[in-house]
């Protein structure tokens, strides 16, 4: 285990390599700490704080974890048990895969550890900041996930893009609480695309072959029976 502290932020990194598993975690700190230092780089991805709302009191911990074999990153919010409803907590951020990587986002998953009743965790994903700002209602994302009370988490596929804008919203009631919320983003190799020039070249070659085949067919002598 290796610990490294980034001075000037409330962030620390842990790297584990036991049994060949390569994973690392960046302890970003509270939501306020992330707002003060909005850009966090994990593996080949950049996480940028955008905005937040609600009574974030500094009891929470934001962690960004990388799982190299699974080619995924997780953003988790823990230490939430002292947040009492009714209230909404919101955190918005952007995640971008490096332009030097050939990967794109494949799936995103939401999980929540909830106790009590009438607690909902929402995850809204957008393809642009403009879309996020134009759709402020929880559950109105271009791609949306939610977990109610202590139901199982869920996963949704993404259409092979390199940047996503995410809004996490936790709706608390007086009769329920949430311990943690986590979401896992998996990236996959970008699907190979046949260049348009190759398609045109292939089509031209096929047409030329068909023309030669027709000319050859016309030049062949007719069978004796048909000639008479």
LOFIGU-440543 format. One record per residue: residue in one letter; residue number from 1; x, y, z of N, C-alpha, C in turn. Coordinates in nm, 3 decimals, always signed. Each point is the difference from the previous one (the first is absolute). Example, Ala and Ser with C-alpha at 12.3 -4.5 7.8 and 13.67 -1.06 7.14 Angstrom:
residues 2
 code pos    n.px    n.py    n.pz   ca.px   ca.py   ca.pz    c.px    c.py    c.pz
    A   1  +1.319  -0.569  +0.780  -0.089  +0.119  +0.000  +0.090  +0.120  +0.000
    S   2  -0.035  +0.105  -0.072  +0.082  +0.119  +0.006  -0.077  +0.109  +0.073
end
This chain:
residues 228
 code pos    n.px    n.py    n.pz   ca.px   ca.py   ca.pz    c.px    c.py    c.pz
    X   1  +0.084  -0.119  +0.000  -0.084  +0.119  +0.000  +0.088  +0.124  +0.000
    X   2  -0.038  +0.097  -0.082  +0.077  +0.123  -0.004  -0.093  +0.117  +0.021
    X   3  +0.036  +0.089  +0.092  -0.078  +0.119  +0.026  +0.074  +0.121  -0.055
    X   4  -0.071  +0.088  -0.065  +0.060  +0.126  -0.042  -0.100  +0.111  +0.022
    X   5  +0.046  +0.109  +0.054  -0.088  +0.112  +0.032  +0.030  +0.116  -0.093
    X   6  -0.108  +0.062  -0.050  +0.014  +0.115  -0.088  -0.023  +0.124  +0.085
    X   7  +0.107  +0.071  +0.030  -0.012  +0.116  +0.086  -0.070  +0.114  -0.073
    X   8  -0.077  +0.077  +0.075  -0.079  +0.107  -0.058  -0.141  -0.045  -0.034
    X   9  -0.027  -0.131  +0.008  -0.135  -0.052  -0.018  -0.029  -0.095  +0.114
    X  10  -0.124  -0.044  +0.008  -0.034  -0.100  +0.100  -0.008  -0.134  -0.072
    X  11  +0.108  -0.038  -0.066  -0.002  -0.121  -0.081  +0.117  -0.089  +0.037
    X  12  -0.024  -0.131  -0.004  +0.104  -0.098  +0.022  -0.025  -0.115  -0.094
    X  13  +0.105  -0.072  -0.036  -0.015  -0.111  -0.093  +0.053  -0.127  +0.064
    X  14  -0.069  -0.110  -0.022  +0.041  -0.131  +0.047  +0.011  -0.089  -0.122
    X  15  +0.112  -0.071  -0.014  +0.016  -0.092  -0.112  +0.022  -0.140  +0.056
    X  16  -0.074  -0.097  -0.054  +0.009  -0.137  +0.044  +0.037  -0.087  -0.119
    X  17  +0.088  -0.098  +0.024  +0.041  -0.089  -0.108  +0.002  -0.145  +0.042
    X  18  -0.066  -0.035  +0.107  +0.003  -0.136  +0.051  -0.068  -0.094  -0.098
    X  19  +0.062  -0.115  -0.020  -0.059  -0.102  -0.085  -0.015  +0.041  -0.144
    X  20  +0.076  +0.098  -0.043  -0.007  +0.043  -0.138  -0.112  +0.098  -0.029
    X  21  -0.083  +0.030  +0.100  -0.110  +0.095  -0.020  +0.053  +0.141  +0.019
    X  22  -0.020  +0.083  -0.097  +0.048  +0.137  +0.007  -0.119  +0.092  +0.019
    X  23  +0.000  +0.069  +0.114  -0.109  +0.092  +0.032  +0.058  +0.118  +0.075
    X  24  -0.066  +0.112  -0.010  +0.045  +0.118  +0.072  -0.122  +0.082  +0.040
    X  25  +0.014  +0.074  +0.108  -0.107  +0.087  +0.047  +0.056  +0.138  +0.029
    X  26  -0.075  +0.100  -0.039  +0.034  +0.139  +0.029  -0.107  +0.052  +0.095
    X  27  +0.041  +0.036  +0.120  -0.093  +0.058  +0.098  -0.007  +0.150  -0.026
    X  28  -0.104  +0.041  -0.070  -0.015  +0.140  -0.037  -0.033  +0.085  +0.122
    X  29  -0.073  -0.057  +0.095  -0.040  +0.072  +0.120  -0.148  +0.035  -0.005
    X  30  -0.036  +0.111  +0.059  -0.139  +0.042  +0.002  -0.039  +0.061  -0.134
    X  31  -0.129  +0.024  -0.015  -0.048  +0.068  -0.121  +0.062  +0.138  -0.010
    X  32  +0.012  +0.070  +0.113  +0.063  +0.133  +0.000  +0.146  -0.008  -0.041
    X  33  +0.070  -0.106  +0.040  +0.140  -0.016  -0.040  +0.012  -0.022  -0.149
    X  34  -0.093  -0.077  -0.056  +0.003  -0.022  -0.145  -0.030  +0.130  -0.074
    X  35  -0.094  +0.078  +0.052  -0.031  +0.129  -0.064  +0.121  +0.093  +0.001
    X  36  +0.080  -0.007  +0.108  +0.118  +0.086  +0.010  +0.112  -0.044  -0.093
    X  37  +0.006  -0.129  -0.031  +0.100  -0.055  -0.092  -0.075  -0.088  -0.100
    X  38  -0.062  +0.059  -0.100  -0.102  -0.071  -0.079  +0.050  -0.109  -0.094
    X  39  +0.127  -0.002  -0.035  +0.049  -0.096  -0.100  +0.077  -0.112  +0.067
    X  40  -0.044  -0.123  -0.024  +0.067  -0.119  +0.053  +0.028  -0.094  -0.117
    X  41  +0.123  -0.046  -0.012  +0.039  -0.092  -0.107  +0.019  -0.139  +0.059
    X  42  -0.070  -0.098  -0.057  +0.012  -0.139  +0.044  +0.018  -0.086  -0.125
    X  43  +0.115  -0.068  -0.007  +0.034  -0.080  -0.119  -0.007  +0.090  -0.123
    X  44  -0.078  -0.039  -0.102  -0.007  +0.082  -0.122  -0.126  +0.085  -0.004
    X  45  -0.060  +0.024  +0.117  -0.122  +0.079  +0.006  +0.018  +0.123  +0.089
    X  46  -0.073  +0.106  -0.034  -0.001  +0.124  +0.078  -0.140  +0.022  +0.055
    X  47  -0.008  +0.023  +0.130  -0.125  +0.026  +0.069  -0.001  +0.147  +0.042
    X  48  -0.103  +0.072  -0.038  -0.007  +0.144  +0.028  -0.129  +0.032  +0.076
    X  49  +0.014  +0.057  +0.118  -0.115  +0.046  +0.077  -0.070  +0.112  -0.076
    X  50  -0.134  -0.005  -0.005  -0.079  +0.103  -0.067  -0.082  +0.084  +0.099
    X  51  -0.081  -0.066  +0.083  -0.087  +0.074  +0.091  -0.055  -0.095  +0.105
    X  52  -0.061  +0.056  +0.102  -0.065  -0.079  +0.105  -0.108  +0.085  +0.066
    X  53  -0.093  -0.067  +0.065  -0.103  +0.070  +0.076  -0.046  -0.088  +0.115
    X  54  -0.070  +0.060  +0.095  -0.040  -0.072  +0.120  +0.091  +0.034  +0.116
    X  55  -0.030  -0.055  +0.114  +0.074  +0.032  +0.123  +0.117  -0.095  +0.019
    X  56  +0.096  +0.004  -0.092  +0.123  -0.079  +0.020  +0.075  +0.061  +0.118
    X  57  +0.019  -0.078  +0.105  +0.057  +0.055  +0.122  +0.145  -0.039  +0.023
    X  58  +0.060  -0.073  -0.093  +0.139  -0.039  +0.016  +0.019  -0.135  +0.067
    X  59  -0.108  -0.075  +0.020  +0.013  -0.133  +0.059  +0.022  -0.107  -0.105
    X  60  -0.019  +0.035  -0.127  +0.009  -0.096  -0.108  +0.145  -0.016  -0.048
    X  61  +0.025  -0.108  -0.070  +0.130  -0.024  -0.061  -0.021  -0.041  -0.145
    X  62  +0.061  +0.074  -0.090  -0.003  -0.032  -0.143  +0.127  -0.079  -0.033
    X  63  -0.018  -0.116  -0.061  +0.113  -0.086  -0.037  -0.012  -0.038  -0.147
    X  64  +0.110  +0.008  -0.071  +0.006  -0.045  -0.140  +0.095  -0.119  -0.005
    X  65  -0.052  -0.115  -0.041  +0.078  -0.124  +0.001  +0.014  -0.054  -0.141
    X  66  +0.119  -0.053  -0.030  +0.026  -0.059  -0.131  +0.023  -0.149  +0.015
    X  67  -0.061  -0.078  -0.087  +0.024  -0.144  -0.006  +0.056  -0.029  -0.138
    X  68  +0.131  -0.016  -0.008  +0.067  -0.009  -0.129  -0.040  -0.126  -0.078
    X  69  -0.007  -0.120  +0.064  -0.041  -0.118  -0.079  -0.140  +0.014  -0.059
    X  70  -0.090  +0.065  +0.072  -0.136  +0.015  -0.050  -0.017  +0.127  -0.084
    X  71  +0.107  +0.078  -0.011  -0.004  +0.121  -0.083  -0.114  +0.092  +0.044
    X  72  -0.009  +0.022  +0.131  -0.112  +0.078  +0.052  +0.045  +0.094  +0.111
    X  73  -0.082  +0.102  +0.021  +0.017  +0.092  +0.112  -0.131  +0.012  +0.075
    X  74  +0.009  +0.020  +0.130  -0.119  +0.019  +0.083  +0.011  +0.131  +0.075
    X  75  -0.111  +0.073  +0.003  -0.011  +0.120  +0.084  -0.096  -0.034  +0.113
    X  76  +0.047  +0.008  +0.123  -0.087  -0.037  +0.112  -0.012  +0.115  +0.099
    X  77  -0.117  +0.008  +0.059  -0.029  +0.094  +0.109  -0.031  -0.084  +0.122
    X  78  +0.082  +0.012  +0.103  -0.022  -0.077  +0.122  -0.008  +0.096  +0.119
    X  79  -0.029  -0.057  +0.118  -0.014  +0.082  +0.121  -0.125  +0.086  -0.002
    X  80  -0.109  -0.052  -0.056  -0.121  +0.079  -0.017  -0.106  -0.027  +0.107
    X  81  +0.030  -0.087  +0.095  -0.105  -0.046  +0.092  -0.056  +0.111  +0.088
    X  82  +0.074  +0.107  +0.022  -0.049  +0.108  +0.087  -0.083  +0.105  -0.074
    X  83  -0.018  -0.017  -0.129  -0.085  +0.092  -0.075  -0.146  -0.041  +0.019
    X  84  -0.080  +0.090  +0.054  -0.138  -0.028  +0.034  -0.094  +0.075  -0.094
    X  85  -0.106  -0.070  -0.043  -0.101  +0.063  -0.085  -0.104  +0.074  +0.080
    X  86  -0.087  +0.073  -0.069  -0.008  +0.005  -0.146  +0.099  +0.099  -0.060
    X  87  +0.075  -0.044  -0.096  +0.089  +0.088  -0.074  +0.053  -0.073  -0.123
    X  88  +0.050  +0.076  -0.096  +0.065  -0.054  -0.119  +0.147  +0.040  +0.001
    X  89  +0.085  -0.096  -0.030  +0.143  +0.026  -0.016  +0.035  -0.024  -0.147
    X  90  +0.072  +0.093  -0.061  +0.035  -0.013  -0.142  +0.147  +0.028  -0.022
    X  91  +0.059  -0.078  -0.089  +0.139  +0.018  -0.040  +0.010  -0.025  -0.150
    X  92  +0.057  +0.095  -0.074  +0.015  -0.013  -0.145  +0.147  +0.007  -0.037
    X  93  +0.041  -0.081  -0.098  +0.139  -0.003  -0.041  +0.010  -0.054  -0.142
    X  94  +0.114  +0.023  -0.062  +0.027  -0.047  -0.135  +0.111  -0.103  +0.004
    X  95  -0.011  -0.103  -0.084  +0.105  -0.101  -0.013  +0.038  -0.010  -0.147
    X  96  +0.131  +0.007  -0.027  +0.050  -0.002  -0.138  +0.115  -0.098  -0.012
    X  97  -0.005  -0.083  -0.103  +0.112  -0.089  -0.032  +0.102  +0.080  -0.080
    X  98  +0.127  -0.021  +0.030  +0.108  +0.072  -0.068  -0.011  -0.015  -0.152
    X  99  +0.033  +0.109  -0.070  -0.007  -0.002  -0.146  +0.102  -0.096  -0.061
    X 100  +0.101  -0.037  +0.076  +0.101  -0.093  -0.051  -0.045  -0.145  +0.011
    X 101  -0.110  -0.025  +0.070  -0.051  -0.136  +0.016  -0.098  -0.032  -0.113
    X 102  -0.001  -0.125  -0.042  -0.095  -0.044  -0.102  -0.130  -0.052  +0.061
    X 103  -0.011  +0.006  +0.134  -0.118  -0.051  +0.069  -0.114  +0.101  +0.002
    X 104  -0.121  -0.052  +0.021  -0.120  +0.081  +0.019  -0.076  -0.057  +0.119
    X 105  -0.097  +0.075  +0.051  -0.081  -0.051  +0.111  -0.098  -0.104  -0.051
    X 106  -0.005  -0.114  +0.070  -0.089  -0.109  -0.040  -0.123  -0.013  +0.086
    X 107  +0.017  +0.001  +0.133  -0.113  -0.012  +0.092  +0.023  +0.087  +0.123
    X 108  -0.108  +0.027  +0.073  +0.009  +0.067  +0.129  -0.100  -0.066  +0.093
    X 109  +0.039  -0.020  +0.126  -0.084  -0.069  +0.097  -0.018  +0.086  +0.124
    X 110  -0.114  -0.017  +0.067  -0.032  +0.072  +0.123  -0.034  -0.100  +0.108
    X 111  +0.061  +0.017  +0.118  -0.031  -0.079  +0.118  -0.014  +0.093  +0.119
    X 112  -0.086  -0.036  +0.095  -0.019  +0.082  +0.119  -0.029  -0.090  +0.119
    X 113  +0.055  +0.036  +0.115  -0.024  -0.070  +0.126  -0.097  +0.086  +0.081
    X 114  -0.127  -0.039  +0.000  -0.107  +0.082  +0.057  -0.068  -0.076  +0.113
    X 115  -0.037  +0.070  +0.107  -0.078  -0.058  +0.108  -0.126  +0.083  +0.019
    X 116  -0.105  -0.065  +0.051  -0.125  +0.072  +0.019  -0.082  +0.002  -0.128
    X 117  -0.083  +0.100  -0.014  -0.093  +0.005  -0.112  +0.001  +0.136  -0.068
    X 118  -0.048  -0.001  -0.124  -0.020  +0.122  -0.080  +0.129  +0.078  -0.017
    X 119  +0.105  -0.071  -0.038  +0.126  +0.062  -0.036  +0.031  -0.042  -0.144
    X 120  +0.033  +0.097  -0.084  +0.027  -0.030  -0.140  +0.136  +0.061  -0.038
    X 121  +0.081  -0.080  -0.064  +0.126  +0.049  -0.058  -0.017  +0.002  -0.152
    X 122  +0.023  +0.117  -0.060  -0.012  +0.016  -0.145  +0.138  +0.020  -0.060
    X 123  +0.017  -0.050  -0.121  +0.118  +0.032  -0.080  -0.048  +0.038  -0.139
    X 124  +0.025  +0.126  -0.037  -0.036  +0.050  -0.132  +0.127  +0.026  -0.079
    X 125  +0.007  -0.054  -0.122  +0.118  +0.012  -0.084  -0.038  +0.074  -0.127
    X 126  +0.087  +0.091  -0.042  -0.026  +0.083  -0.117  +0.122  -0.001  -0.092
    X 127  -0.025  +0.037  -0.126  +0.108  +0.006  -0.098  +0.062  +0.138  -0.010
    X 128  -0.053  +0.098  +0.074  +0.056  +0.135  -0.003  -0.040  +0.074  +0.127
    X 129  +0.076  +0.105  +0.032  -0.034  +0.084  +0.114  -0.132  +0.073  -0.024
    X 130  -0.024  +0.038  -0.124  -0.125  +0.071  -0.032  -0.120  -0.088  +0.029
    X 131  +0.009  -0.129  -0.032  -0.111  -0.092  +0.028  -0.021  -0.015  +0.150
    X 132  +0.108  -0.009  +0.075  -0.012  -0.012  +0.145  -0.070  +0.122  +0.060
    X 133  +0.041  +0.118  -0.042  -0.057  +0.122  +0.055  -0.145  +0.020  -0.043
    X 134  -0.037  -0.052  -0.117  -0.137  +0.017  -0.050  -0.098  -0.100  +0.061
    X 135  +0.050  -0.101  +0.070  -0.086  -0.104  +0.056  +0.032  -0.019  +0.149
    X 136  -0.044  +0.091  +0.086  +0.040  -0.004  +0.141  -0.077  -0.100  +0.087
    X 137  -0.106  -0.059  -0.052  -0.082  -0.089  +0.082  +0.065  -0.137  +0.012
    X 138  +0.013  -0.055  +0.122  +0.056  -0.135  +0.014  -0.080  -0.102  -0.079
    X 139  +0.071  -0.085  -0.073  -0.063  -0.102  -0.082  -0.021  +0.041  -0.143
    X 140  +0.034  +0.126  -0.035  -0.022  +0.049  -0.136  +0.126  -0.002  -0.085
    X 141  +0.097  -0.082  +0.035  +0.123  -0.006  -0.078  -0.022  -0.064  -0.135
    X 142  +0.093  +0.026  -0.092  -0.002  -0.070  -0.129  +0.008  -0.149  +0.023
    X 143  +0.083  -0.041  +0.095  +0.003  -0.136  +0.053  -0.016  +0.013  +0.151
    X 144  -0.089  -0.078  +0.060  -0.033  +0.019  +0.141  -0.008  -0.133  +0.074
    X 145  +0.048  +0.003  +0.123  -0.007  -0.115  +0.090  -0.055  +0.049  +0.134
    X 146  -0.062  -0.092  +0.075  -0.046  +0.035  +0.134  -0.007  -0.125  +0.086
    X 147  +0.017  +0.021  +0.130  -0.015  -0.107  +0.099  -0.093  +0.053  +0.108
    X 148  -0.108  -0.072  +0.027  -0.097  +0.041  +0.102  +0.012  -0.091  +0.121
    X 149  +0.006  +0.063  +0.117  +0.016  -0.071  +0.126  +0.120  -0.095  -0.011
    X 150  -0.017  -0.128  +0.028  +0.118  -0.087  -0.003  -0.005  -0.097  -0.117
    X 151  -0.056  +0.045  -0.111  -0.007  -0.084  -0.119  +0.139  -0.020  -0.059
    X 152  +0.010  -0.099  -0.087  +0.128  -0.029  -0.065  +0.036  +0.111  -0.097
    X 153  +0.129  +0.016  -0.022  +0.047  +0.100  -0.095  -0.029  -0.042  -0.144
    X 154  +0.035  +0.087  -0.092  -0.027  -0.028  -0.140  +0.110  +0.058  -0.088
    X 155  +0.003  -0.045  -0.125  +0.103  +0.039  -0.096  -0.067  +0.042  -0.130
    X 156  +0.060  +0.096  -0.069  -0.053  +0.044  -0.129  +0.117  +0.015  -0.097
    X 157  -0.027  -0.031  -0.127  +0.102  +0.011  -0.103  +0.010  +0.144  -0.050
    X 158  +0.120  +0.040  -0.036  +0.025  +0.132  -0.056  +0.042  -0.016  -0.147
    X 159  -0.026  +0.103  -0.082  +0.019  -0.017  -0.145  +0.141  +0.030  -0.050
    X 160  +0.102  -0.045  +0.070  +0.136  +0.013  -0.052  +0.048  +0.143  -0.013
    X 161  -0.012  +0.079  +0.108  +0.048  +0.138  +0.000  +0.116  +0.014  +0.099
    X 162  +0.077  +0.108  -0.013  +0.120  +0.017  +0.082  -0.018  +0.099  +0.114
    X 163  -0.111  +0.074  +0.002  -0.027  +0.094  +0.109  -0.145  -0.015  +0.044
    X 164  -0.022  -0.001  +0.131  -0.135  -0.004  +0.054  -0.012  +0.099  +0.114
    X 165  -0.120  +0.056  +0.015  -0.031  +0.094  +0.107  -0.100  -0.068  +0.091
    X 166  +0.031  -0.009  +0.129  -0.076  -0.082  +0.094  -0.056  +0.087  +0.112
    X 167  -0.124  -0.029  +0.037  -0.060  +0.064  +0.117  -0.051  -0.109  +0.093
    X 168  +0.054  -0.007  +0.121  -0.046  -0.091  +0.104  -0.091  +0.076  +0.095
    X 169  -0.119  -0.052  +0.025  -0.094  +0.063  +0.092  -0.048  -0.103  +0.101
    X 170  +0.000  +0.036  +0.126  -0.050  -0.086  +0.106  -0.119  +0.070  +0.064
    X 171  -0.116  -0.064  -0.004  -0.121  +0.055  +0.059  -0.026  -0.073  +0.131
    X 172  +0.012  +0.071  +0.111  -0.014  -0.058  +0.133  -0.136  +0.033  +0.060
    X 173  -0.055  -0.095  +0.074  -0.125  +0.022  +0.073  +0.030  -0.009  +0.149
    X 174  -0.090  +0.048  +0.086  +0.023  -0.010  +0.145  +0.009  -0.144  +0.050
    X 175  -0.053  -0.095  -0.077  -0.004  -0.139  +0.047  +0.109  -0.087  -0.062
    X 176  +0.093  +0.060  -0.072  +0.104  -0.080  -0.062  +0.132  +0.072  -0.005
    X 177  +0.106  -0.075  -0.023  +0.133  +0.060  -0.012  +0.080  -0.080  -0.101
    X 178  +0.109  +0.057  -0.046  +0.087  -0.066  -0.095  +0.140  -0.003  +0.058
    X 179  +0.066  -0.116  -0.013  +0.135  -0.014  +0.051  +0.103  +0.038  -0.106
    X 180  -0.025  -0.043  -0.123  +0.096  +0.029  -0.107  -0.068  -0.014  -0.135
    X 181  +0.058  +0.067  -0.098  -0.044  -0.011  -0.139  +0.126  -0.017  -0.085
    X 182  -0.003  -0.093  -0.092  +0.116  -0.019  -0.087  -0.046  -0.025  -0.142
    X 183  +0.084  +0.040  -0.094  -0.029  -0.027  -0.139  +0.128  -0.039  -0.070
    X 184  -0.012  -0.098  -0.087  +0.115  -0.057  -0.068  -0.013  +0.022  -0.150
    X 185  +0.105  +0.057  -0.058  +0.002  +0.029  -0.142  +0.101  -0.093  -0.066
    X 186  -0.045  -0.074  -0.099  +0.087  -0.095  -0.070  +0.027  +0.053  -0.140
    X 187  +0.126  -0.002  -0.039  +0.036  +0.043  -0.135  +0.040  -0.121  -0.083
    X 188  -0.022  +0.011  -0.130  +0.025  -0.110  -0.092  +0.072  +0.054  -0.123
    X 189  +0.069  -0.085  -0.075  +0.065  +0.047  -0.123  -0.103  +0.055  -0.098
    X 190  +0.036  +0.106  -0.068  -0.090  +0.058  -0.098  -0.021  -0.097  -0.115
    X 191  -0.126  -0.024  -0.040  -0.025  -0.095  -0.110  +0.073  +0.044  -0.127
    X 192  +0.060  -0.098  -0.066  +0.071  +0.030  -0.125  -0.099  +0.040  -0.108
    X 193  +0.033  +0.104  -0.072  -0.085  +0.048  -0.108  +0.075  -0.008  -0.132
    X 194  -0.067  -0.048  -0.103  +0.061  -0.007  -0.132  -0.002  +0.140  -0.060
    X 195  +0.115  +0.057  -0.037  +0.000  +0.134  -0.057  -0.086  +0.009  -0.125
    X 196  -0.061  +0.117  -0.019  -0.087  +0.019  -0.117  +0.076  -0.020  -0.130
    X 197  +0.129  +0.040  -0.002  +0.080  -0.016  -0.121  +0.017  -0.147  -0.035
    X 198  +0.013  -0.083  +0.105  +0.013  -0.144  -0.025  -0.128  -0.056  -0.058
    X 199  -0.115  +0.047  +0.052  -0.128  -0.046  -0.054  -0.014  +0.039  -0.145
    X 200  +0.038  +0.124  -0.033  -0.009  +0.046  -0.139  +0.091  -0.081  -0.090
    X 201  +0.122  -0.024  +0.050  +0.095  -0.077  -0.080  -0.051  -0.141  -0.024
    X 202  -0.057  -0.061  +0.106  -0.054  -0.135  -0.015  -0.115  -0.005  -0.098
    X 203  -0.087  +0.102  +0.005  -0.111  +0.005  -0.093  +0.047  +0.016  -0.144
    X 204  +0.101  +0.084  -0.019  +0.053  +0.021  -0.135  +0.061  -0.128  -0.054
    X 205  +0.072  -0.073  +0.084  +0.060  -0.126  -0.044  -0.106  -0.101  -0.039
    X 206  -0.110  -0.004  +0.078  -0.107  -0.095  -0.032  -0.065  +0.034  -0.133
    X 207  -0.027  +0.129  -0.023  -0.061  +0.042  -0.127  +0.091  -0.034  -0.118
    X 208  +0.132  +0.024  +0.017  +0.094  -0.031  -0.108  +0.002  -0.149  -0.028
    X 209  -0.004  -0.082  +0.104  -0.001  -0.146  -0.019  -0.126  -0.045  -0.074
    X 210  -0.116  +0.058  +0.038  -0.125  -0.037  -0.066  +0.004  +0.039  -0.148
    X 211  +0.058  +0.116  -0.031  +0.008  +0.043  -0.140  +0.087  -0.096  -0.080
    X 212  +0.114  -0.042  +0.056  +0.088  -0.094  -0.070  -0.070  -0.134  -0.020
    X 213  -0.076  -0.042  +0.104  -0.069  -0.129  -0.009  -0.105  +0.002  -0.110
    X 214  -0.072  +0.112  -0.014  -0.101  +0.011  -0.107  +0.066  -0.003  -0.138
    X 215  +0.114  +0.076  -0.014  +0.069  +0.001  -0.130  +0.050  -0.139  -0.038
    X 216  +0.055  -0.070  +0.099  +0.051  -0.135  -0.024  -0.113  -0.093  -0.040
    X 217  -0.113  +0.014  +0.066  -0.115  -0.087  -0.029  -0.051  +0.022  -0.142
    X 218  -0.004  +0.128  -0.043  -0.048  +0.030  -0.135  +0.095  -0.053  -0.107
    X 219  +0.131  -0.004  +0.032  +0.099  -0.041  -0.100  +0.012  -0.151  -0.016
    X 220  -0.060  -0.078  +0.092  +0.011  -0.145  -0.009  -0.086  -0.051  -0.115
    X 221  +0.047  -0.101  -0.078  -0.080  -0.058  -0.110  -0.121  -0.073  +0.054
    X 222  -0.109  +0.006  -0.072  -0.119  -0.070  +0.041  +0.017  -0.151  -0.018
    X 223  -0.064  -0.081  +0.081  +0.005  -0.145  -0.021  -0.052  -0.035  -0.139
    X 224  +0.049  -0.115  -0.058  -0.034  -0.039  -0.138  -0.150  -0.011  -0.021
    X 225  -0.069  -0.054  +0.099  -0.145  -0.022  -0.014  -0.072  +0.131  -0.010
    X 226  +0.045  +0.101  +0.070  -0.067  +0.128  -0.002  +0.038  +0.077  -0.124
    X 227  +0.124  -0.020  -0.050  +0.045  +0.074  -0.120  -0.083  -0.039  -0.122
    X 228  -0.055  -0.125  -0.006  -0.081  -0.047  -0.113  -0.146  -0.006  +0.042
end
